[in-house]
């Protein structure tokens, strides 16, 4: 997949998830096997962060030049979310649907790493 397409898809996916996190009645929560949280402040902050990463991916998609460090942060972000979701599942804090939902982030992280290897400068 060309880098431009990859980062465009990643950006769009993040923006969709950000919206789905905060829209009342979103099917996202039932897909995860969870009820929506009653306290929404941290949820809104998380959704904002997911959205900002989405915008960053779209920015990378426009032109990879000079964005190596940002792509490295993107890899770290994707892997951190996956790791946190697995740790929370192992601890019994979230159902198995949560880490499963982040499986796509592993794929994105690996593809981002591949781009870093192909574009060393």
Buried (B, 14 or more C-beta within 10 A) or exposed (E): EEBEEBBBBBBBBBBBBBBBBBEEEBEBBEEBEEEBEEEEEEBEEBBEBBBBBBEBBBEBBEEBEEBBEEBEBBBEBBBEBBBBBBEBBEEEEBEEBBBBBBEBBBEBBEBBBEBBEEEEE
